[in-house]
Structure formats: C-alpha cells, structure tokens
Amino acid sequence: MILLVEQFLNGLQYGVTLFLLAAGLTLIFGIMGVINLAHGALYMVGAFAAAWTTMQTGNFWIGLPVGLVTAALVGLAMELAVIRRLYQRDHLDQVLATFALILIFNQSVTLIFGRQPLFSQPPALLSGAVEVLPGLPYPAYRLFVIAVGLAVAVGLYLLINKTRIGMLVRAGATNRQMVRALGVDIGRLYSAVFALGALLAGLAGIMASPILAVQVGMGEEIILATFVVVVVGGVGSVKGAFVAALVLGMIDTMLRAFLPGLLQGVMPGPEAQALGVGISSMGIYLMMAIVLLIRPRGLFAAGG
Amino acid sequence: MLKVSGLQAAYGASQVLFDIHLQIAEGQVVTLMGRNGMGKTTTVRAIMGLLPVKAGAIEHDGKPIAGLPPEKVARLGIGLVPEGRQVFPTLTVRENLVATAANRLGAARPWTLAGIYELFPRLDERAGQMAGTLSGGEQQMLAVGRALMTNPRLLILDEATEGLAPVIRAEIWRVVEKLKAEGQCILLIDKTFSVLKRLADRHFIVEKGRTVWSGTGDDLDRNHDQVQAWVGV
C-alpha cells in the first residue's frame, strides 16, 4: 500500500513534468501548425540556466527566475530567427530545421558547460521529507513540483478559457486568416504563445534540475514521451495534454515499478525482469497505439 | 471612403481579376454584383489583403492599402463578414463577439455586446452556446455582429443572405437597413436584386474580372436588359 502511494506520487510528478512540456508543444503545434522538435532544447536551457545559477549563488530561488527568463528569451529568439520562417512550410522542413536546432543547442551547451553534468540541490526549505502517510516520508521538493505543475494547469485553464488571449488562441487554431482579417496581428500572438511554451518547457527543466543530472541530451530523453502525450491528448488541446500527461506518467511509472515483480509470479526471475523492463519501456507507446486506434485524433481533439 | 482602380489579382498562375473599379463614398451603401465566379469574392479578398494584388490601386480614406497584410487593413476600419460566415466554431457566441472586438478609430458610440444583442436577439439567447452548433442563419448574424464589434467605418457583407431561409434573410436585410439609416458605410455582395436596388446608392457589376457597368438604381432600370444579362437573375 505504502509502495503504491509512493509510486502514485512519483507518477504524478513525472506526469506534471510531461504536462509542462506538452502544454507548450501542443499550443505551438495546434495554433501555428509547427512541429518543434527543439522544444526539449528549451527544457535543457531552463535546467542549465537554473542549475548553474543555483550552484553559483547557492540559492534555488534565484536560479528559478533566471531559468524562466532565460528559457523564455531563448524561445523568443528561436521563434524570431527560425520558427517564424517555418509557418508556411511543410512538416518535413519543420522537422529538419528544428532537428538542426537540437544539434546547435546541444553543441552550444557543451561548449559553454562542458560534458560533465551539473548537479544542483533543492532549496533548503524543501530539502526535507513530508510524512504524507504514516510511515511514508516523501521528499518535500517532489511534492512542490507536483503542486507547481497543478497550479500551472489551473493557470493555463484560466488563461485559455477566460481571457481574450485565450479566445484568440482558440480562434486561431481553427481559422487564422479570419482572425487576421478582424484586425489581430497574429504574428505577435504567435510570438507570445511560443514564448509562453518556452517558459513552461524551461519551468519543467528547472523543476527537474535538482532531481536529475543536468546534462546535454536531457531534452531528447523526455521530448519523445512529450510528443506521445500531445498525440494521445489531441493536438492543440491543453486539457488533453493535461489528462494524457498524468495518465501516461502514471502508467509509465507504475509499469516500471511493478511489472517485473508481477511477472516474477509466472516465470523465472531473470526473464521476468528482462520482459518486465522491456514491456514497461514500451508502455506509453502501446497506449498511444490503442488510443489512436479508437480515437485517431486523440482524446480531446481541438479545432473543427 | 474606398476607391479601387485597375485592380488585378491572381490565384497562383490563373488571373481572376483584370480591371476592377469601385468607389464608395462616406455613408453610402454600394453593391458589387455579377454571376458566380466573376470575381466578386476575389475582389473582397484582394481589398482585405487576403490575396496579393498584382496591379492597380486600393485607397481607403485616401491612403493606399493595396499589399497591406489583412490585420493592417482591418485596423484601418474595414470590417469583413466573409463568404461562408467563418465564425470560430470552438468559441461561444459571446466569445466570438468579444475576441476580436476593438474601437481602434475611436468611434463616438462604439458597439457593445448589449447593442449587438439588441440587433440580433437570437444571439443573446445563444450567448453561451458554441458557435459551431448554431444554425446557418444564426452563424450569419454572429458573423455580422463580430464584424460590427470591430467598429468598422466600412462594412463588407459577402453573400450574407446566401442559402438562408426567407425569414432569416428578412432579418439580415432589416439589420442592413438599420445600419444604413445610422450612416454605416457598406459594401454589399449579394444576388437579391430587388432588395439591393432599394437599399443601395450605387451599383457595380463585374463580368469576368472587370467592372463592366456602374450606376444608380434608376440607371439599373434604364439598362434593364443588359444588367439582367450580366447579373443573371
């Protein structure tokens, strides 16, 4: 029971991290029609900026805003310099250009920080553990990550459903020409949405930086799962991204934690271990295949 | 208000507009008539900046606007009710009205939600409903309301009564008449000849991408047979 709750919280934490990445990606894909493979690079940029600043100053609360601002500014520059030219191009061009961005970002970060990973610490305030259930201490920092993710989800919900910017984002997802013909400078809207997406990716990286090794390539590790979340949730739907991120984060964590053990009940140990690990790394892709068979446009397809 | 002269435009390699002329003075209601495929909607798209202009001039308030992007054209005070309505299906009726609302030119009595609902009580009843679930007539009312909420100096209605039930058509015409009485400048593209003749101050007829005739309602009567041939009613 205690193990189950612990893994549930781990799954939740992985899920909200996926959500922070997927929310930006799905908005960018949904309203601008751009496939941004380099979204993971913004995650890495946020993590490096925050981890480095935290290590220099010894203060996570300085690293956090520095990471956010850096990710948003780098995202804005990326949009102005490269992405803006891709709106009218087909998806192959977008994949090529943003794949090039991944290589450029990875090499640049290697040049600046070297190949050694950075390890930063959670803030002192959150370095302890909270007893979430009797006999189950859980790291306070991981609870903080969950809380931040859920707060961002609420904030995004309000932004998209209750504000004029949100209305324009939704309108632009179905008919961008008409939005322009009614006097809205959609280029500025795109830049703002892209910067917001970059900010959220950066936030995901910052949140992960005291937990994971901050290193080149960390973006690619998570971006594949993020794309699965976006596709399962329905391209362009933030609600879909939220549900899919939590469900897939949970499934992935649970399979990894329990499947090898369960299989050991029916087959010899080493084989059960190998098969269990194998199946759990396929888990989210199997889920995607099943969802796409039943709902080809994802769980909550946005747009018309 | 709006002056189009010698306008040429093309979709890719196939030229659709060869020589379009059009003038609308302050407070006027003007029609653009012609059979299907003669270039009426293409003219509107070129004016709005939704289609590149190959040659010719478009002036709004004496300023050249040919080649400007659509958002700049709209911001100068041209409100579009497009062919096919094109309301935002995933937004509610109220959101459709509010999302792009603006009073950029500082109209003395800008349109409000209440004003639009008074004009089209049906929209008030449906305020919280997704626009994609409205009937065609209601979507048309919404498209008109949405354009009015940008407080345009010139309102362009492209086939605003096409495919609608007679009752709904009558309601749209009632609103157009009311707007005209308030001094709203309007460019009408439609096929309801009798109503257009009564409502409009001036008519332009396009044939194969050229303005071939223009005149008043009385001129229309004088050139009855020729006009019938062009407009095909």
Interface residues (C-beta under 8 A of the other chain):
Chain A: R164 M167 L168 R170 A171 A173 T174 N175 Q177 M178 V179 R180 A181 L182 G183 V184 D185 I186 A302 G303 G304
Chain B: M48 L50 P69 P70 E71 V73 A74 R75 G79 L80 P82 Q86 F88 P89 T90 L91 E95 N96 V98 A99 T100 A102 R104 G132 R146 A147 T150
